[in-house]
Amino acid sequence: MGSRFAATVIGAGPSGIAAVSNLLAQRVSRILWVDPFFSSGRLNKSYREVPSNTKVSLFLDFAQAVKPFRDVIDTIPSPNPVTYLQQLDQNQHCPIANAADMCRTLTDGLIKRNDVTTVVGNVNAANWADNAWQLGLDGSTHNNNYSSHLLVLCTGSHPKSIKVPPPTSIKDIHLDIALTPTKLQTAISASEPATVAVIGSSHSAVLALLNLYTLATTSHPKLRIKWFSRNPLLYAVPKGDWILYDNTGLKGLAATWARDHLEDDTIQSSNAARYIDKVNLPKGESFTTSPALAQCTHIVQAIGYAPNALPSLTLNRAPLATPLAHNPRSGAFSDNHGRTVPGLYGAGIAWPETVTDPEGNVESAVGLYKFMKFLRRVVPEWTKTLN
């Protein structure tokens, strides 16, 4: 016997829990929620030790944005991750672990609701037929007759990387490892010489440089770093009621450390110059062809993120051409003929909203509260087809 739902949400990271809570706020019932772990995604799994670039107040704004979240908070005893955040300086930044714990708490509360059904696993296929998405889940123990009118992809992303062409013996250090000091210190020998290439000038690249520099000045004295960069460092700039380069500029610890140690007018006078050698890449030149790369034993690539793999999507068993075109204003998808795919939406870091600031800069809005603001705006439109 099949199980019919009003909506299915794939993913239980920050955008997944925000999507479920906004659907509930619109009185959508029942909701099928699918994730392999229900543990706040990569935020909790890989980035707990990362200093956030979000002020504490915005994490709390996320937690208190919709009634289903507030209902969860009202039912849990204190102290808890939300009350802990309330005790911090609201204008400062905090470790991502604090936000991840908050998301775990909200997740645990949502999955207890009678109008939310959770399945631990993955959706590997979805076919639109008879005004609903027919879902295929991995594993033989799952009911493969789940269906829903709405299918919301909060499937997350992963760090991009470019394959270094042979011949090379360079060892890859995954960006997630480079951003986690306790794991990074065991990824490189403390007793043997090592030179790590860091590719990029993003927030993640700066934090990787900081973590490697900390190792070089403490437990790994034979460690040196080559920083491959093509673009100047970009900083977020407060402009009263808005922020210039809010989504692409450096903030928090990364911004402070970069200004003090990485700018052209500070790096040579900084202690960082003893350990970090900056390699300026000409426009159009790849780091893979730079002679300096041959001097490196390890490599960290901080060159952006790519969406995780999606389920196999079909319309009446006809495959949808990929990649799908995502509308960053509505969250909807269209096929290669420009036709809107019925009932299919995306949100989160893989499918962010596009915003334009007062100076005309176009950016992808990435961050917990930004995901929440987007979903509060679009979910009421998504659910109109349910009425």
C-alpha positions, 0 to 999 in steps of 0.5 A, a space after each residue: 500500500 502506498 503512502 501519499 504526502 503533500 510534500 517531500 523534503 530531501 535533506 536535513 541540513 539547515 535549509 532542509 529543517 528551514 524548508 520543513 518548518 516553513 511548510 508546517 507554518 503553511 499548515 502543509 500536512 503530511 510531510 515526508 522528510 528523507 536524510 541519511 543521518 538527520 544530524 544537520 548535514 555538513 555543517 555539523 559533520 565537517 565544520 564544527 571547528 570552523 569560526 563562523 562568519 555570521 553574527 550570533 544574533 542571526 543564528 537566533 533569528 533563524 531559530 525564532 523565525 517561524 512558529 514550528 521552530 518556536 514550538 520546539 524551543 518552548 518544549 525543551 528544558 534549559 539550558 540548551 543550545 538556543 539558550 547558550 546562544 542567547 548568552 553570547 555577545 549578539 554582535 560577535 561571531 561564534 564557532 559553527 558548532 554552536 549553530 550546528 547544535 542549535 540545528 540538531 535541537 530543532 531537527 530533533 523537535 521537528 521529527 517528533 511531530 505527528 505530521 512529519 514522517 522521517 525516513 533514514 536513507 536517500 531518494 535515488 529516483 523520482 518520477 512525476 506522474 498522476 500529479 505527484 512525484 513517485 519516489 524510489 528510496 535506497 535499500 530494500 527495507 524502505 516502502 518504495 511507494 512514497 509519493 508527494 505533490 511537492 518535492 523540495 531539494 535541500 541536497 547540499 553541496 561539496 567542495 570543488 576540486 580540479 584534478 592535478 595532471 600527472 606526473 605528480 605525487 602531490 597529496 590531496 588534503 580535503 578542504 573539510 580536513 583543512 578547515 578542521 584543526 584537530 584533523 589537519 594536524 594529523 594529515 601532515 607529518 610533524 617530523 618531515 618537511 612539507 609544503 602545502 599549496 593552498 588554492 584560492 582567496 575565499 573565506 575558506 582559503 583564508 581559514 585554511 591558511 590560518 590553520 596551516 600557519 598555526 601548525 607551522 608556528 607550533 607543532 609542525 616547524 618544517 611546514 611551509 605554505 604556498 598560497 596560489 591566488 589570482 584575485 585580491 582579497 575581498 572584505 565585507 563592508 558594513 554600509 549602515 542597513 546593508 553590507 557590501 559584499 555580504 556573501 563574498 567578502 571576508 568577515 570575522 576572524 578570517 577578515 581580521 587575520 587576512 588584513 594583519 597577515 596576508 595583504 601585500 602591505 602587511 605580509 612581508 612585515 608579518 611573521 607569516 612571511 616566514 611560512 607563507 609564500 604568495 604565488 600570484 597567478 596571471 589572469 587565465 593561468 591555472 594553478 595546475 600549470 604553475 611551476 611553483 606547484 611542483 615544489 609542493 607535497 600537499 594541496 588544499 583547494 578552496 575554489 568553491 562548492 558544487 551541488 551534490 548529486 540529485 536523484 534520477 528525475 523523470 517526467 512520466 518516465 522520460 528523463 529530465 535533461 541535466 543540469 536543470 535550470 534553477 530559478 534563484 528567485 522562486 526556487 523552481 526548476 525548468 527543463 532544457 525547453 524552458 518549461 517549469 518542472 511541476 512541483 519541484 523546488 530547491 533551496 539552500 547552499 546548492 540552490 541559493 537565492 540570487 540577490 542584488 545589493 544597492 550598488 548593483 553587485 549580484 551574489 548568491 545569498 548563503 547563510 542560515 538566516 538567508 536560507 530562512 528569509 528566502 523560504 519564508 518568501 517562496 514557500 507560500 507560493 509553492 503551496 498554492 498548488 496544494 489548495 
